[in-house]
Amino acid sequence: MALSHARVVVREKTPFAHEERAVDFALGALPDRDPFHAWALVELLDPSTGGLHEIDLIVLGYGALYVVEIKSFPGRIEGDGRDWIWTPPGE
């Protein structure tokens, strides 16, 4: 069963259709039970610069808080905290 609206704490709007689809997919895949909650498309203000930073999705799960960055590249993206590698489809 998909995560209910009561468990989605914040859900801002985005001008990007791929972000909306990805958030819908993730929320639909999460179970509707404790401890799962989500914050989607959240903007945070950096008080030192005045800049806004968007976090695509934050999920509270068992023993962890997951921060999800949504990308719309076809193929496979993998990496670590510093470097990302994009492999186009068919390679």
Secondary structure, DSSP 8 states (H G I E B T S, - for coil): ----GGGEEEE---S-HHHHHHHHHHHHHS-SSTT-EEEEEEEEE-TTT--EEEEEEEEEETTEEEEE-----SSEEEE-SS-EEEE-TT-
